Structures are given as structure tokens and as C-alpha cells.
Amino acid sequence: MAGGLGCDVCYWFVEDTQEKEGILPERAEEAKLKAKYPSLGQKPGGSDFLMKRLQKGNYKSLHWSVLLCVDEMQKYFDSGDYNMAKAKMKNKQLPSAGPDKNLVTGDHIPTPQDLPQRKSSLVTSKLAGGQVE
Amino acid sequence: CGRELFSWQLHCADIISTVEFNYSGDLLATGDKGGRVVIFQREQENKSRPHSRGEYNVYSTFQSHEPEFDYLKSLEIEEKINKIRWLPQQNAAHFLLSTNDKTIKLWKISERDKRAEGYNLKDEDGRLRDPFRITALRVPILKPMDLMVEASPRRIFANAHTYHINSISVNSDHETYLSADDLRINLWHLEITDRSFNIVDIKPANMEELTEVITAAEFHPHQCNVFVYSSSKGTIRLCDMRSSALCDRHSKFFEEPEDPSSRSFFSEIISSISDVKFSHSGRYMMTRDYLSVKVWDLNMESRPVETHQVHEYLRSKLCSLYENDCIFDKFECCWNGSDSAIMTGSYNNFFRMFDRDTRRDVTLEASRESSKPRASLKPRKVCTGGKRRKDEISVDSLDFNKKILHTAWHPVDNVIAVAATNNLYIFQDKIN
């Protein structure tokens, strides 16, 4: 067995040729991506993609940079903004939620009604219905 | 791996988000996107129905988590169950921990097969009788009833995580457990819900200096002071709680050296570890990154002892996989009971098994169309080159919406549970 109980440890080698083949496809893919999105910086996860995920309120697509954006937004939210927005809102309609809504804080107080409607969950799980084959 | 997977069962549900056998393997818990937990129980040996031995049937189902709304951040807190972990059984009841992004709950699942009857406190129509009218003392009698399985929440561990919880792990001391989110790991006592200890905190003072997040964490199976956590940069840190209260400084640091000439835009993303699991022996741990599974010897931090390619052919598709977010999919991995084989999922409802002894691997498919009940699963093959053989499937035909992220292996027998989106497959070895 690889990695026996004693001091002998065997490695599962990737053959050299295979490794070399692995480099080229990845670089080719990188070139493809940069051709499509020239504004993409050196660090993976350009701001456009991150803002898109942030708006969905779900940054579980896991890229660490999104955390940065969440924290930044919190930094700019304060009670002054909040009160100003409240005063503004008394005089105009609530803007409708949309995927390209401006991500400016302080302008608008989000409410649950603004958010995209989520599909309601099933009342009972079909698993429990015992559909076994 | 030289064996053929034989009988299988199929259960349909909402999108399954976690699958976990208990310590004996008699119970299998699944969590789904709707916050529900469904527990299956294995059929006992039955001489009159010999082929039913090993079938899993629904044992209990309950709503574990409900959707919530965080008013401060204006974000919905999903009810999706991220992880379920069983506690070792100590009495007739079963206990498990289930968690969504923010809250962990301890559930007690108990059986009731007796009912007390013979009360003389109520009239026939159910109204309580006037106590002064009751002149005789009647002791109720316990009578058998149809088995009823009840689930009740015993503890709720809330408000300890700012970021999304990705892991929970029960300690071998059976008293404590850890929960990990993107930046912090907390240690809890199972009896105490109003406080937890923070044992890892990688949040920098200035968020702009953040370079990596915690992706998974697990306690060592035998050493109650040791745990590991993996990062989005492909590294694993082993921490010893005896050395200091705050385990920001690791005891061991596992990282495979990277060839700088092969670095690309995608390198860091595909090196992100989506799952880490100790072997049952406690000597090894396994990590899953986007394209491979690696086995590490805890005594050697410099490189893994084994690397198994899961779907190397995807390396030439990274651009589109980044665009459709698939490159961020979090695949899990698992060991078999003897640590001789490992399993992980892929796309197109494929899953892969690697036999560490024979160095053989196999690709199988979890789908209704490709499997007949009681027939062996046929190995599948993905064609990467130009010429495609009859049975092979080409990389461009793979369905990336059919991903197998969650798999579990029975702790003793060759029984596996595979979650294919909203279908749960249970495969058993022919030998059983």
C-alpha cells in the first residue's frame, strides 16, 4: 500500500510528459479568459464577477475576494446614511429590485419585499414519501 | 476497483446538500436545500426476505432549519443544511448535529413503541372530568403501539458565526465539537449553547490584506486535542489545542510545492481545498481540490503521498468552467472503512473510486438510465482525444449541471450513498 506503516513512503508519481501536457491547456484557457474579459486583473476574481455574486446575497461561490466587498459595504453603512435615506424615501416610490441595481449604500433602505422572490420550498420532502425503487 | 457494485436503491427529493452515515452505518442521514433532514435505516436480516437485507428505508424526517432574514446585512439566511454529523450512540436515542450557514442544532431522534392507556381523567368525548367526580385511582397500563420516531431539537447553537459555516466536526472526547466558517473556527461544548471558544481567527485587521479563507475543518479521530483546517490556497494546517488557547499558529503546515512556471490565472482557484477528511486510522488525511484527491501522511508536511486525478480532462475547459461558476463547486471525498479505498464525485453524475492497494480506479455513473436494479454498474470512460469509442463519452458532452458533490461510505461494509442533485442512490457490493 502506498505509504506503508514504516518509514518507507511511496509517491504516486505523475509522469513527466503528463505534467508538461498539463501546463499548456491551462495557459491556453487563461488566454481565452483574458481575451473575453480584458479588464480582469492579475488576481483571480475580477470585481465584476464578485459584485454579481454579492448582489445575489450569496457569496458561497467561495471566492475570498467577495468577503472583502461585504466588509467594505458594512464600513460605509452608518446611521447618518440611514436617516438620510429614510427621509428621501418618504418622498418617492421604492425602487424595484433588479439585477443591475446600483450598489450604492445609504441611498435606499432594503426591505425583504425588495429582494427577488425566492421559490418556496416543498412542504414535504419527496424523500419521505418513500418513493423507493 | 475489481469489485462490481450491485444492488441499488433510488430516493427522490429536493436538492440534497449533505449525506452522512452514523457510526454503525445502520442510519444514513441526508440534508437538503429546503432545510429538511431525512434519515434512513438499514433493514435487519430477514430470513423470509433474504434480498432485502441491507435495504435502507425512511426512518424519520423533520424540518431542521427554516429560512431567516438578517436585517443588518439585508441578506437571506438559507435554510440549506450544509453538514450533518452524528454523535456516537450512548443510549437508545440517536443524536446528530445539523447546520446551515449560521446556526447549529443538536437533534435527538428517539423511538416510541409504547403508549400509556387506561386513564380515567377524561370523558369519552375527551373533556377533562371534574376532579371531584373521580372516585377511583386507576394506574395506566403501557401498551405496545406502532413504532413512532420523533425528532426534537435539544440544543441550538446560534450567533457565533459572522461568515458562512462550512464545517462541523464532533471531537473524539464526545463532549465538544468545532464549527468553522470562512475566517474563524469555534469550539463548543455540546451541553452549553450560550458561549463558544474561538480557537482559530484568520481575519486580518485590515480586510484588504485577506489572502485566503478556511474551507473545511475536522477533528482528529482519536486525538482530542488535534484538528486540521484547509484553505482556499490549497494548504492544510494542523493545530494542537494543548499548545495554546488560540490556535492561530499551526503545529504543522501541509503544502505541496508548486512549479512556478506552470502558474496560471486558475492555479489558486483550482488548488482551493473543498474537503478534508482524516482516515479512520488517524495516520492519514485526504484533501479534495478541483481536479484531484490527495492523500497526506500526517508525518510529512512537504508533499502528499498520493495524488489521484479525478477529471484531469477538465484542465482544458477551465475558461468556461470559470464563466459558469463550476470551477467553484465544492466536491467532497470519503474513505472506506478500512482506508483502502477513497471515493469522490465528478460531473455528468459520475463518481470515482480509487483503490489505494491495487492502484486501480474506476468511474461509475449514478443515473436511472444507466443502471438496472440488481445489475452491476458498468464502468464509464471519458474520451479526451479525437477518436471516441462506442461506450465512451466526450468531454464536450458532459452535463455540468449533474454534479455529484456529496458521497458517503458505510463505516464497515461496502455500501455507498451517492447524492446526484435531488436523487439519492445507495449502492451495495455484490458480496453483501
Contacts between the chains, C-beta under 8 A, distances in Angstrom:
chain1	res1	chain2	res2	distance
A	1	B	340	7.2
A	1	B	356	5.8
A	1	B	357	5.3
A	2	B	295	7.4
A	2	B	305	5.9
A	2	B	306	5.1
A	2	B	356	5.9
A	2	B	359	7.6
A	3	B	284	6.8
A	3	B	295	7.0
A	3	B	297	5.3
A	3	B	305	4.1
A	3	B	306	6.8
A	5	B	283	7.9
A	9	B	297	6.2
A	9	B	300	6.5
A	9	B	305	5.5
A	10	B	305	7.1
A	11	B	303	7.5
A	11	B	305	6.4
A	11	B	306	7.6
A	12	B	305	7.3
A	12	B	306	4.2
A	12	B	307	5.3
A	12	B	308	7.1
A	12	B	359	7.7
A	14	B	307	6.5
A	14	B	309	7.8
A	19	B	259	7.9
A	19	B	262	7.7
A	22	B	262	7.2
A	22	B	312	7.2
A	22	B	315	5.9
A	23	B	261	7.4
A	23	B	262	4.5
A	25	B	315	4.7
A	25	B	316	3.7
A	25	B	318	7.8
A	26	B	262	7.2
A	26	B	264	4.5
A	26	B	266	6.0
A	26	B	267	7.5
A	26	B	315	5.6
A	26	B	316	8.0
A	26	B	318	6.3
A	27	B	264	5.5
A	28	B	316	7.1
A	29	B	264	7.5
A	29	B	266	6.7
A	29	B	315	7.6
A	29	B	316	6.5
A	29	B	317	7.2
A	29	B	318	4.1
A	29	B	319	4.3
A	30	B	264	4.5
A	30	B	265	4.4
A	30	B	266	6.5
A	30	B	318	7.7
A	30	B	319	7.6
A	32	B	319	4.2
A	33	B	265	6.4
A	33	B	318	7.9
A	33	B	319	4.6
A	33	B	322	6.3
A	33	B	323	7.8
A	34	B	265	7.4
A	36	B	319	7.6
A	36	B	323	7.8
A	40	B	265	7.6
A	42	B	265	7.9
A	44	B	265	5.7
A	44	B	266	7.1
A	44	B	268	5.9
A	44	B	269	5.3
A	45	B	269	7.9
A	57	B	74	7.6
A	57	B	75	4.5
A	57	B	76	5.9
A	58	B	78	7.6
A	59	B	164	7.8
A	60	B	101	7.9
A	60	B	164	5.9
A	61	B	325	5.4
A	61	B	328	4.3
A	62	B	213	7.7
A	62	B	215	7.4
A	62	B	232	6.9
A	62	B	272	6.9
A	62	B	328	4.9
A	62	B	330	6.9
A	63	B	232	7.8
A	63	B	269	7.4
A	63	B	328	6.7
A	64	B	182	7.5
A	64	B	210	6.2
A	64	B	211	7.3
A	64	B	212	6.1
A	64	B	213	4.5
A	64	B	232	5.4
A	67	B	163	7.0
A	67	B	182	6.2
A	67	B	183	7.4
A	67	B	207	7.2
A	67	B	210	6.4
A	67	B	213	6.6
A	68	B	207	5.3
A	68	B	208	6.6
A	68	B	210	6.0
A	70	B	73	7.6
A	71	B	207	4.4
A	72	B	207	7.2
A	74	B	73	7.4
A	110	B	74	4.0
A	112	B	69	5.8
A	115	B	74	7.5
A	115	B	76	6.8
A	118	B	67	7.6
A	118	B	76	6.9
A	121	B	14	7.0
A	121	B	33	7.6
A	121	B	34	3.7
A	121	B	35	7.1
A	121	B	67	7.9
A	121	B	79	7.3
A	122	B	14	5.7
A	122	B	34	6.0
A	124	B	61	7.9
A	125	B	13	5.3
A	125	B	14	6.1
A	125	B	32	6.5
A	125	B	34	6.9
A	125	B	36	4.6
A	125	B	38	5.7
A	125	B	61	5.9
A	126	B	12	4.9
A	126	B	13	5.0
A	126	B	14	7.1
A	127	B	11	5.1
A	127	B	12	6.8
A	127	B	13	3.6
A	127	B	14	7.8
A	127	B	30	6.7
A	127	B	32	7.5
A	127	B	36	7.8
A	127	B	38	4.2
A	127	B	58	6.9
A	127	B	61	6.9
A	127	B	424	6.9
A	128	B	36	7.9
A	128	B	38	5.6
A	128	B	58	5.5
A	128	B	61	3.8
A	130	B	57	7.4
A	130	B	58	5.5
A	131	B	10	7.9
A	131	B	11	6.6
A	131	B	12	5.1
A	132	B	9	5.8
A	132	B	10	7.1
A	132	B	11	6.2
A	132	B	57	7.1
A	133	B	9	6.6
A	133	B	10	4.5
A	133	B	368	7.8
A	133	B	373	6.7
